[in-house]
Amino acid sequence: MKTAEIKRRFLAHFEANGHTVVPSAPLPAIDDPNLLFINAGMVQFVPYFLGQRTPAFSRAVSVQKCIRTPDIDEVGKTSRHGTFFQMNGNFSFGDYFKEEAIRLAWELSTNPIEKGGFGLDPERIWPTVYLDDDEAFGMWQAIGVPAERIVRRGKKDNWWHMGIAGPGGTCSELFYDRGPEYGAEGGPEVDEDRYMEYWNLVFMQYEITDVKSKEVFTIVEDLPKKNIDTGMGLERVASILQGVDNLYEIDEVKPILARAAELTGKTYGAHSGHEAGKSHPDDVRLRVIADHVRTALMLIGDGVTPSNEGRGYVLRRIMRRAIRSMRLLGWEAPALPELLPVARDCMSPSYPELATDFERISKYAYAEEEAFLSTLRAGETILDTAITDAKKSGGSKLGGAQAFQLHDTYGFPIDLTLEIAAEKGLEVDQEGFRRLMADQRNRAKADAAARKTGHADLSAYRTVLDEGGPIEFTGYQEVTRESRVRALLGSGGSAVEVAGEGEYVELVLDTTPFYAEGGGQQADTGVINVGGGQVEVVDVQQPIPGLIIHKARVLRGEVRAGEAGFAEIDVTRRKAISRSHTATHLIHQTMRAFLGESATQAGSLNAPGRLRFDFNTPGAVSASVLHDVEQQVNEVLLRDLEVHAFITSQDEARRLGAMALFGEKYGDEVRVVEVGDYARELCGGTHVARSGQLGLVKILNESSIGAGVRRVEALVGIDAFGFLAKEHLLVTRLAELFRVPGDQVADRVEQTVTALRDAEKELEKMRAQMVLGGAGALAAQAQDLRGVAFVGTEAPEGAATNDVRTLAQEIRAKIDSARPAVVVVAARANGKASLIVAVNAVAKGRGLSAADLVKGALSGRGGGNADLAQGGGVPADQVPALLAAVEKAVGEAA
């Protein structure tokens, strides 16, 4: 049974049992500060489980795209670990609980294929339950499972939570016996390779906090309602139903693996049996390649691009592991152009957007591989140098610090370092490397631990939301509003009854016209008059969905919770921000028109009078294209198009062609903002009424902010006019100075700069001639120090270092080559002295070394070789002493 068919049957089974089919959320976990990616099927439903939002349905079913990377080093070594996977899940929000969840899972698992089920043999299914969950144990018995096949297990296996504060509960897992060829008999307690877990039914009824580990946490309270959250691993079920050993051999993965094997001349499985843990290294690498190429396809498809931080870094690491594995198998050429199209063909039956968007996806993928191959080439050069140096010094081992620098700074994989060093007869200090890696991981873990405070820190906000419900935002229609102070929160998030003059406080109003920062738009500011007091609002945030908080300072009087108030935003600021936000939509649409559909927004900032727009594109945007974009945007302003916002369904918005941002998760109802017939985008921000109100848009610059991501900065309205006015004054002044018309200023400036550069070159030549002109005379005046011709002189002040070095070499060349000679030239520049020493071959034969003479004069500083060396950095007034020190050293050595 194909994986796409398994997915279809799962959705159909639960839809027939009253569940609403919910599409997969994008992989980037935007709403949760603790997660880089969606890592479980229930993540998008967390607000429903916590009671923060009321779902439009009591039962739901989904097939969620997921990414998990903590066990990335186990990929390919087991039959269970994959970075990208799909989680089939059915959910109940206060509707059914254990009994129906068990029944529905059993029916789908065991119903015959001709009746829409999976046709699994009921005699080979082993359920597990939590240690003291007699209720679930009895339900499995009632459904027909004998007691000897129902296994009780502890928290490590049968208590589920997300690894962070949030919802959780006991669970019941389903295992399928794959037969004696996969391992020992005796159930999942004995062998989890033979008995493969394929479905986890979580009976979610608690909110937990203080999560220290899988088994150590604190139950805070019961959730508002008992819920069901199940997760069926789609790939695991596919491996069972397709009769293959592991998830790497199912129909959505195996063709990638097969193509990699074909390219590298390997025969998959030739040296391995059923147990993934005992596989040949080549088979492990082929699985890594198949898994990681598919994962990269899905991540880039959901808008993630390679970078050095966050989600982009995870993607980069995954891609580089795949490329590296191909290299270790002997493939030197670019691999992704051969493998990524295969992954597309495997996954597009379930995700057709991968085929339609493949041009964009492949551009980022191929560019990343090209950059990494260049990194590998550079790393190999650095490694070769390190190996040569180690051998010259008689060493047999490459230092751990060198290996770590190659890995951390240059992205050069440690296994390639080990392989190349071994070929050259050297070991690598792996212990030192691992120690440095551990230090880096510990720093990363400490940073991650600091991040994992989001849910705990929100408890006070949740209380306010639970007690009063969602806050109504009225700022689309009005800029002032009468309201009531629902709550005051002081430092540390604790509730307070009153705040006095000068204190900082967070206010929660029943309704508010203040826009909370979001979607790239900065927050409103303004004032709120409450009773006899007044506060200045400096920031507005939405820490959890539905709750708007006003961060403010009390200007005068006192502010009390429960009092009536009058909120008034800074209208001038709001209008300026709204102009910037509308301009961002226009630039976004125009960039796509000129650069193609792949030029999608990757971030933005809408501030008063200015904007920053980040977008995906493989390379720099030419000045001519930027000019054309700016001109077209301003032509749209002249058309004075109406800006219109409306609420509609997500499906209807998609049908209308409204742009949605990658990685954003939208509800069933969405807000669409249209600028006439020119731009249409999903957006929750504030905008102008007509495009003509923007006045003018001026693009300032375009730059790179990461691989495949560019940034445009622009000014809007009066700020744009002010910028152009200053530019006009500057051009007018330059025109006066050069005595040319304004349109000729650029040419005249270019001519002047060229003339100055030519003059500087001539001056450099003259200085060099002056410095070198006396070389012959100085050589003729060489002193005799016990048979050594010695010249000690000072170059003209300000002479370039290259000229001073050349002077020393010229003097040495003009001394009879049969006579031992030492030349020392000192120079002064910018208050510092430098020293260059040149020694000829005969003098070297008598034991004189330029490097030793420089270091002797400069107390160990300086560098070079026996022929030529230099040093410096001491005060300029030490030049006579330096020359004397070298002369003395030569006399003594001779």
N, C-alpha and C positions, 0 to 999 in steps of 0.2 A: 504494500500500500504506500503510495507516494506521500511525502510529507505534507504537501498542499492538501491532499485528500484527508489526511488525519486532522489537519486544522479545520477543514470544512465540516467534517463529521462532529468534531467537538463543539463548534459553534451551533450547529444545527440541533444537536441533542439538547443543549441547555436552552436555546431559543424556544424549542418545542415545549420546554418545561417552565415557560414564563419568564425567562431571563432576557434582558435588553442587551443586544450586542453593542459593545463599546469599542471603538477603534483603538489600536495601540497608540500610546503617547510617544512622542519623539524620545530618542535615547538620552539626550542631555536632560538631567533632572533639574530643571530651572527653579522649581518651587522650593526645593529643599537644600539649605546651605550645607548639609552634611554629606551630600551625595554629588559626585561628578556625573553619574549616569543612573538611569533607571536600572535597578539591580534585582527587582522582583516584580511579579505581576500585580501586586497590590499597591505599589507605590503611588500610582495616580489616584487611588481611592482612600489614601490615608486621611484626608480631611473629613470624609464620610464616617470612617471608623472612629475618629476622635470627636465627632459631633460638631466640628467646626462649620461644616456645610451640610445642607439637607439635599440628598440626592433626588433626582427626578424619577428614580426607580428604586424598588426595594430588592430587586435581583438583577445581577449583571453577569455577563460573560465576556471574556476578551482573550486575545492571543497577543501578549505583550512582548515587544523586543526588549532584551535585557543585555547588560554588559557587566561582567564581574572580572576583576583583574587581580585580587589579592593572591590567588593561586596560579598566577600566570606561569610560574616555573614548573607547574605540574601538567601543563597542557601537553598532550601527546604521550604522557607517561601512564595515564590511567584511562579508563573507558568513560569517565564521568566528567572530567574537567574541560570546559571550553570557555573562551572569553565571551563570545557572542552566543546567545541561545534564545529560544522563544519559549515563553511560559504560558501555557494554557491555564486559565483560571476561571472558576465560577465563584460568585460572591453574593452574600446575603447581608443586607443592612437592616438588622433587627427583624428579619422575616423568619426563615427556617433556621434550624440549628443542626445539631449532630446527626439526628436520625435521618433527615432528608439528605444531608450532605453525603452520608455513607451510602444511602440507597442509590442516589444519582450516580455516584462514582462507580459503584458495583455494576449497575445496569449498563453504563457505557462501556466499561471494561469487558464485560462478559457477553453482552448481547451479540448474536451472530452478525457477521458482516452484511448479509443480505437484509438485515433489519436495522442497519445504520450504526451498529456497534463496532467494536474492535475485534471481537471474536477471541479474546484471550481465554485460555483454559482456566476455569475457576479453581481447579485442583492445584494450580501452580502459583496462585496469588497468596502472599503472606502479609496480613495487616499487622502493624504495630500500634500500641497505645501507650499513653503515659502510665507510669507505675501504678498509681492509685485510681485510674479512670475506669472503674468498674462499669460505668454506664456505657462507654464506648465499647468495652470488651463484650458486654451483653448484646449490644446492637449488632456487632459482627457475627456473634453466634446465631442470633435470630435470623440473620440473612443467609445463613447456611455454611459459615466458615467454622470448621472444627476448632476446639479450644487449643489443640496442640500446634495449630498454625497461626495463632494470635499471640504476638510477643509483647511483653511489657518491657519498656525501656525508660531510662531516666531523662533528666533535663537536657543532657548533652544531645540526645537524639529526638526526643518527643516533647520538647517545649520550644516554641518558635517565637522569635522577635527579630527586629531588623538590625540588631547589633548596636543600636542607639536608642535613646529614650523614645517611647511611642507605644503603639499597640502591640499586644502579644497574647499568647495563650497556649494551652496544651494542643497536641496534634496527634493525628493518626496517619501513618505512612503506609503506602502500598508497595510491596516488593514482588517482582516476578522471577520465578525460578527458571533460569535459562538452561539448566541441565548440568549433568555431572562433568561434561567436558570443560566447564567454566570454573570448576572449583569443588570444594568439599561440601558435603551434605550437612544440613542442620539449621537452615534458616539464616536470616540476615545477621544474627549475632555471631555466626561462624564465618560467613564469607559474603561480603557485599559486592564482589565481582560476579559471582554466580547468581546471587539474589540481588537483582538490580532495582533500586528504588525508582519508581516512575511517577508517583503521585503523592502529594502531601496535603492532607486535609487539616487546616488549622481552625481550631475552635476558639476564635478570638473573643475574649471577654474582659481583658485587663489592660490598664495603662501602666507602663513600667517606667522606671527612671534609675539613675545610678548604675548604669550598665557597665560592669567591669569585664564580663566575659559571657560566653554562651550560657553559663550556669549561675553566674553571680549577678544579681540585679535586685531591685526593690519593686514590689507591686504597690503602686500608688493607690489605685482604686479600680472599681469595676467601670468598664466603658458604659456610656449611656444605654447601649443596647448590646445584646449578644449578637455576634456577627460570624459569618463564615468566610474564610479566605482559603482557597485551594490553589495549588500550583502543580500542574502536570508538565514535566519537561518534555517538550515536543520532540526534541532530538532523541531523547531516551526511548520514548514510545516508538519512534520511527525505527530505531535500531532493533527493537524487539520485533516489530511487525515486519520488518524487511529482512530479518534473520541474519543480521550482521553483528560483528563483535563489538563495535563501539560507534560512537556518534560521528567519528571521522569517515565512516564507511557508508553513511546514508546517502540518499540521492541528492541532497543539497550540498554535500561536502565532498564526496568521493571523486567526482569529476575533476575538481581542482587538484586533489591529491594525485590522481592519475596523470594529469597533464604535467605536474611537477616531476613525477617519476619518469615520464617519457623524456622530458627535457634533460634530466640529469643522468639518464641511462640506468636508473635503479629499478629493481623489481620489488614492488611493495609486498611484504609478507613472506618473502622468500626465506628469511632467516628468523621468523617470529611465529609464535603460536597464538592461541586464543587470548592469553593473558597480556593485557597492554603493559602491565608493569614489568614484564620480562622481554619486551620488544628489543629488536636490534636498533642501535642508534640511528641508522638511516631511516627506519620506519617512524621513529619518534620525530625526526626532523620533517619528514613528509607530512605528518599530522599537524605539526606546528604551522607549517606553510599553509595548509588547507584552512585551518581554523583562523589564522591571522589574516589571510587575504580576504576571507569572507567577512571578518569583523571590520577590517578597514573599509571595505565596500559599504557596509551598513552605517558606519560612523560618518563617513564623508557624505553618504546619501542623506543623513539627517543633519547636515550642515556643519559638522566638526571639521576643522582643517588642521594640518600638522603645525605644531608650534613648540615652544620650550616651556610651556606652563599649562597647568590645569588639564582640561580634556584634550587639548591639542598635543600635550606631551604624551599622554597615554596612547593616543593614536600613533604618534611618531615612534614610540617604543615598540608598539605592536608591528608596525610596518617594517621597522629595521630588524626585528627578530625574524620576520619572514624572509627578508632579503638576505640576511646573514645566513639563515639556514640553507637557502638555495646555494649560496657561495660555498658553504661547508660540504655540500653535496657535489661540488665541482662546477657549478654554473656561474660563469663570470659575466655574462651579458645581462642587460636589464631583464628582469623576470616579470614584473607586473604587467607589461603589455601582453605577455603570453597567458597570464593567470587571471587577471581581473575580468576580462570578458567571459571567461568560463564561470567565474563566481556570479557575474551578472545573469548569465543564462540559467544558473541553478536557482537563483533567488527571485527572479522577476515573475515567475508564476504566482507567487504569494505577494510580491511587492512590485507591481508593474512600473511604479515611478522610477525604479532603478534603471530600467531600460530607457525611458524617455529622458532621464537626467544624466545619462552615462557620460556624455561629452564633458560636463562639468566635473563629475566625479573623477574621471580618468585624468583630466588635466592636473588636478592636485596630486593624485597618486603618482603619476609618472614623474612630475617635477620633484616630488619628495625622494623618489628612488634615485633620480639623477644626482640630486644633491648629496644623498648618502653615499653613493658610489664614489663621488669626488672626495667625501670625507674619508672613506676607506683608503683611497689612493694616497691621500695626504698622511693618514695615520700610519700606513705602511712605510712611508718615507721616514717619518719620525721614529718609528720602531726600528727600522734598519740602522739609523744613526745611533740609537741607544744600544743596540746589540753590538755594533762595531766598537763603540766606546767601552762597553763592558769587556769585550774580548781583548782590547788593547791593554786594559788595566789588569788583565790576567784573571778576571772574574768568571764565574761559571753560572751566575744567577742574575736575572734582571730584577731590579728593586720593585717592591710593592707600590711605592709612591709613583714610580714611572708608569706602571701598569694602570694605576688608578687615574693618573692624569690623562692617559690616553683614552680611558673609558669615560671619565667625567667631563673633561674639557673638549676632547675631540670626537666623542661619541664612538670611539673605536672599541668593538666588543672584546671582552676578556678572553673568550674562547679562541678568537683569531690571534690574539697576542700569544696565548699558550701554544697554539699550533705553529705559528711562524717561529717563535723562540725555540721550540723543540726541533724544528727543521735545521736551525742554525747551531744546535748542540747546547742550548742554554735552558736552564730552568727559570721559572718565575716565582718570586716570593709571593705565593698565593696567600699565605697567612697574613702578611702585611697588607695585601690587597683587600682581603676579606675584612680585616680590622677597619680599614678606612671606609669600606662600603657599609659596615655595620654602624660606624659613627654617623655616616650620612643618613642611613635609614632611621637611626634613633632621633636625629634632628627632625626628619620628616614626620615620624610618629608623634613627636612632641607637638609639632605644628598641627597635625591632624587632630590630636587630642584637644588642642585649644579650640579647634573648629567645632568639636562635637558638644556644643553647649546650646545649640539653637533651640531644641525642644524644651530643655529645662528652663532657659531664660524666658520663655514665652508664657510661663504659667500664669503670671499676673495679668497678661493681656488676654489669655484665654478666659480667665475668670470674668473680666470685664465684658468680653464678648458673650459668654454664656449667660450672664445676668441680664444683659440688655439687648442682645441681638445685633445684627450687622448695622453699620453706620451708613446712613444715606448720604451720598455725595450729590450736591445740587449745583456744582460749579460749572456745569455745561450751560445752565440757564441763567445763573445769577452770580454776582460777585459779593453780595452781602446776605446775611441770613440771621434771623433770630433763632436761638437754640438754647439748649440747657446743658450744663456741664455734668456729664454722666459720671465722670471719675477724674481724680487727680492722682498722678503717680509721681513720687519723688525719686531720689537717688536710690539705685538698687532695685527699682521697679516696685517698691512698696507703695501701697495706697496711703494717701494722706487726706486729711479733711480740709486743710487750709494751707495757703502759701502766701508769704509776705513779700514786701518790696525787695527786689534784688535777687530773689530766689529763682532757680531754674526748675521747671516743672513740666510734666507731660499732661496735656489736657485731652480728654475724650469728650466730644460733643455728640448729642443725639443725631444731628444733621450738620453738614458743613459744606461751605463753598470752596474750601481750601483743597487744592489738588495735591495728593501725596506723590512723592517722587516715584517714577516708574516709566517703563517704556522709553528710557533715554531722556525723559522730560524732567527738568528740575522742579522741585517743590515750590508751591506758592509761599509767600511771606505776607505779613500784614499784622493786624491787631485784633484782639478780642476784648470787648468791654464786658466785665462780669460784675454785677452788683456795683459796689463802689470802687472796684479795682480795674486795672487794665493790664493786659499782657501783650508782649511783642512776640509774634510767632516767627521763629527763625528757621524752622524746618518742619516738614510734614512727611510722615512715613506710614506704611501699612505693614506692620510686622507679621501679621497673620491675615489671611483673606477675610475681608469683611470688617476689619477694625482699622480706623484711621486715627492716628495720634498726632497731636500738635505739640512740638517741642518749643517751649516758650520761656521768656524771662518776664517776671512781674515788674512792670514799670512803676506802678504806684498802687497804693491801697492793698487790700487783701482779696484773694480769690478763693472761693469755697466750692466744694463739690455740692451739686444739687441746685446751684443758683442758675437763674436765667442769664443768658448772655447774648451779645450781638457781635457776630463775626464779620470782619471786613478785610478782604484781601487787597494787596497792593496791585491796583489795576494796571498801572503803567508797566510794572514788571510782568504781569500776566500777559498783557498784549504783546510785549516784546518776545516772550517765550513762545507764545502761540504762533507768532510770525516765523520764528525759527523752526518750529515743528512742522508747519505747513511747507516751508522751504525744503526741509529734509525729505518729505514725501516727493516733492517735485524733482529734487536731485536724484533720489533713488530711481524713480521712473525713467528719468532721462539717461542716467548711467546705463540702465538695462537696455535702453533703446540703442545706445551707441556701442556698448561692449557685449551685448548679448544677455540672455536670460540668466546666465550663471553669475552675473554681477549682483548678487543678493546682499542685503544688508547684514552686517556682522556686528553691529553696535552703533550707538549714536549718543550724542549729548545735545540737548536743546536748552540753551541758556539765553538770557536776555540779549538779543541782538546778534548772537553768534551761534554757530552750530559746528558739530564735529560728526562726520558721517564715515563709518567704517564699512567696507564692502569687500566681498570675495572676488578676486581676479588674479590670475597667475603672474602678471607682470605689471610694470609701471604704465601709467596712463600718459600718453603724450600730451605736450602743451597744446597742440592743435585740437585734440579731442576735448580737453578741459575748456578751451575757449568756446568750442561749439556747444558743449553742455551748458555753460554759463549763459551763452546767447539764447539758447532755446528756452531755458528756464525763465529768463527775463521776458521773452516773447509771450510766454504763458501768463506772466503777470500783466502784460499789456492787454490781454484778452479779458481780464477781470472776470475770471470764471467763478461761479458760485461754489463755495465749499459746503458740502452737505454731509451730515452724519446720520446713520440710522442703524437700528438693531435688526438682525435677521438670523436665520439659522446658518450654521457652518456650511451645510451643503449648498444652500442658496448663495452664500458669499463665494464659495468656490465656483459655482456655476457662472456668477457674474464676473469672475476673473480677478477677484480681490487678492492682493498679495498678502501672504502670511509669512512671518519670520521663522527661519529655521530654529528648531529647538524650543519654540514657544508652545505651550499647551493651552489650547482654547476650549472653552465650554461649548455646550450645545448651541447657545446663543452668543453671537459675536457682534461687535460694533464695527461698522464699516465707515470709513471716511473717504469721500469722493471729492476731487478737485475737478469740477466739470466732467468732461468726458476724457480727461487727460490721465488722471491717476486715481487708483482705487486700492485701498489698503486696509487691513484689519488694524485697528488702533484704538486705544483707550484714552489718548491725550486730548488736549485742547487745541483749537485751531482758530484761524481768522474766519470771517464770514465770506470774504471774496479774495481771490488771489491778488487783485490789484492793491490790497492793503499791505502787502509785503513791501511795496515801493521799489526795492532793488535787491538783488542777490549778487554778491561779489565773492567768487572763489579765490582764496588766498594762496593755498598750496596743496600739493598732493605728495604723500610720502608712504613708505612702507612701515608697517608696525608688526610684521611677522610674515612667515612664509605664506604667500598666497592671500594676504590681507593688506589692503591699502586704506589710507585715510585721507579724506578731503576735509579741509577746514574752510569755513565761509562766514561772511558777515551779511546781516540782513537789515533792511530798513535804514534808519537814520545812522546806524553804525557803519553801514556800507557807504552811505553818502559821505560821512566824516572821513573815512579812509581814503576815498577817491579825492576829496578836497585836499587832504594833506599831500597825496601823490601829485596833484596838480601844482601845488605850491612848490614842491621839490623840483618838478620838471621845469617850471617857469624860472626858478632860480638858476638851474643848470644851463638853461637856454641863454640866460643873460650872461653867465660867466663864459660860456663858449661862443657867444655871439652867433648863434644859429637858431633857426626855427625849432619849435618844440618837437616836431616829428623827426628831427635830425639829431637829437640829443644822444640817443642810444649809439648811433654810428660814431659820433664824435668821442663819446666816452670810450668806446671800444678801441678807436684809433689811439687815443691818449694812453690807455693801458698798454697797448702793444708797443708804443714808443718807449714807455717807461721800462718795460721788460727788456727791450733791446738795449736801452742805455745801461741797465743793471748788468747785462751780460758783458758789455764792453768794459764797464768798470771792473768787473771780476777778472777779465783778461789782463787789464792794465795792472791790477793789484798782483796777479800771479807773476807777470813779467818783472815787476819791481822786486818781488820776493825772490824769484829764481835768478834774477840778473847777476847777483853777486856770488853765485855758487862756485864759479871757477876761482875767483879771488880768494874766497874762504878756504877752498881746498889747498891752494898754493901756500897759505899761511898756517897750515896745520902744525901743531906743536908735536914734539917728539917726547913721548912719555915712555922711557925705557924700551924704545924700539917700536912703540905703537904710535901711529899718526893719529892725533886727537884734535877734533874741531868742536869747540863749544861756542855757540852763538845764540843770539836772540832774534827772532823774526820781527818784522815791523808790527807794531800793535794793531790788533784787529784783523790780522791775516787769517784766512779761512784754514780750518784744520787740514783739509786736503792739500792746500798749498804748502803748509808747514811740513807735512809728511813728504810731499814731493821734493821740497828743498833739501831735507835730510838725505833722501835717496840720491839726489843729483850731486850733492857734495861728495857722498861716498863713492859714486861712480867716477868722479874726476880725480880721485886719489889713486895712485899706482896700485893695480890689483895685486901685485906681488908683495905689497907692504901691508901689514895688519893695520886696520883703521877702525876707529870708533867716532861716530858723528852724533852730537847731541844738539838739538835745536829746541829752545824754549820759546813760549809765546804767551802773550797776555791778551785776554778778551773778557769784557764784562766783569772786571775785578777779580778774575781767577787766572791761575797760571796752569799751563799744560806743558808736557815734556815728551819729546819724541827722540828715540835713540835708534840709530842704524849701525849695524856691525857687519863688516865684510867677511868672506869665507876664511881668509887667513887668520883674522882675529878670532873667529869662532874656533879654529884649530888650536889656538893657544888658550882656550877655555873661557873666552869672554862671551857673554850672552846679553843681548839687548833687553830681554825680559827681566833678567836678574838685576841689571843696572837701573832700570826704571823702578822696580819694586824696592831696591835698596835706597834710592833717593826719596821715594814717596812712602816709606814706612810700610811696605807690603802692598800698596795699591798699584793698580795698573795691570795691563795684560798685553799679550802678544807672543812672539816666539823669539828664537835666538837671533834671527836676522833683523827684525824690526818690532819695536814695542812702543807703547805710549801709555800715558796716565796723566792725571791732573786733578783739578778740583780744589787745590790749595790757594791761599791768598796770592794775588799777583805780585806782592812785594817780596815773595820768596824766590823769584826767578834767579837772582845771583847765587843764592844758597844752593839751589837745585843744580845749577851748572857746576858749582864748585864740588858738590857731593859726588857727581858722576866723574868729574876729573880725578878726584882723589881715589875713587874706587878703581878706575882704570889703571892709575899709576901703581896701586898696590897689587892689582891682579897681574899686571905685566911683569 
